[in-house]
Amino acid sequence: MTGRRTMLARAASMRREPTEAEKRLWRYLSGARLGGLKFRRQAIIGNRIADFFCPAKGLIVEIDGDTHDRERDEALDRRLVEQYGYRTLRLTNADVLDNMDGVLHHIEDVARHLPDRWPHPNPFPEGEGL
């Protein structure tokens, strides 16, 4: 349980202190503004904290800074596909800061080609039901 608490605390800290690229992208991903898709920030998936996660499509969006290890990231991404069927889309800080329109189009395009994880809409409006 301590590991889970540590992950939750770390994710909360990351939400309070986002990078400029994360702030800018979240403006478009929050409130289902991008094609009606709902995203979560700093979602904990297994032993990883994803920058943004769209549960309906199983799509993770990561903004990689200069310190990322490409080979390690690719191995982690493969593991998420194997374990959960989640696809990871990686962007750079420069992508987000310099080409937001292109980034948004790319995210929408990738999401459009992923199957819906839930074939039927939730019968309960948000906040209702069991």
C-alpha positions, 0 to 999 in steps of 0.5 A: 500500500505504501507504494500506491500512496507514494505514487498518488502523492507523486502524481498530485505533486506533478499536477500542482507543478506542470511543465509549460507544455503540460499546461498548454496541452491540458487547456485543450484536453480538459473538459472533453474539448478534443473531439469529445474525448475525456482525458485524465492528468497524471493517471497512475497506470501500473507502476507508471504515471502517465501525463495524460490518459484517455480511458475510452480509447486506451490512449496515453499521451506523454510529453517527453523532456530532454532527460527521457531515455528513448530505449527505456521509454519504448520498452515501457510503452511495449509493456503497457500494450502487452499488459493493458492494450494501451497505446502511448503517443509521445510528443516533445516539449517543442512539439507542444510549444511550437506546433499545437495545431499539429499536435492536436490533429495528431492526437485526434487522428491517433484516437480516431483509429483506436477502437473504443474500449467500451462499445456501449455508452455509459447508461448513467450520466456522469456522477449517477449510478452505482 
